[in-house]
Amino acid sequence: RKGEVREPSIAEYKYEIERLKMENELLRDFLRSTERK
């Protein structure tokens, strides 16, 4: 059976959330620095 979806674990969700938070912070800082010009 192809296309079988494995349920992500809680740890995987937590890791993903942390990663997204980091990306958001970096993006926000980047936008702030470009606005200063």
C-alpha positions in Angstrom: 0.0 0.0 0.0 1.6 3.3 -1.0 0.6 6.6 0.4 0.3 5.2 3.9 0.6 8.0 6.5 2.4 7.4 9.7 1.1 9.3 12.7 3.7 11.9 13.9 4.6 11.6 17.5 4.3 14.3 20.1 8.0 14.8 20.1 8.0 15.4 16.3 5.2 18.0 16.6 7.2 19.8 19.4 10.3 19.8 17.2 8.4 21.1 14.3 6.8 23.9 16.3 10.2 24.9 17.7 11.6 25.0 14.2 8.8 27.2 12.9 9.1 29.6 15.9 12.8 30.0 15.0 12.0 30.6 11.4 9.4 33.2 12.4 11.9 35.0 14.6 14.5 35.1 11.9 12.0 36.3 9.3 10.8 39.1 11.6 14.3 40.2 12.3 15.1 40.2 8.6 12.0 42.3 7.8 12.8 44.7 10.6 16.4 45.2 9.3 15.1 45.9 5.7 12.6 48.4 6.9 15.3 50.6 8.5 16.6 51.7 5.1 
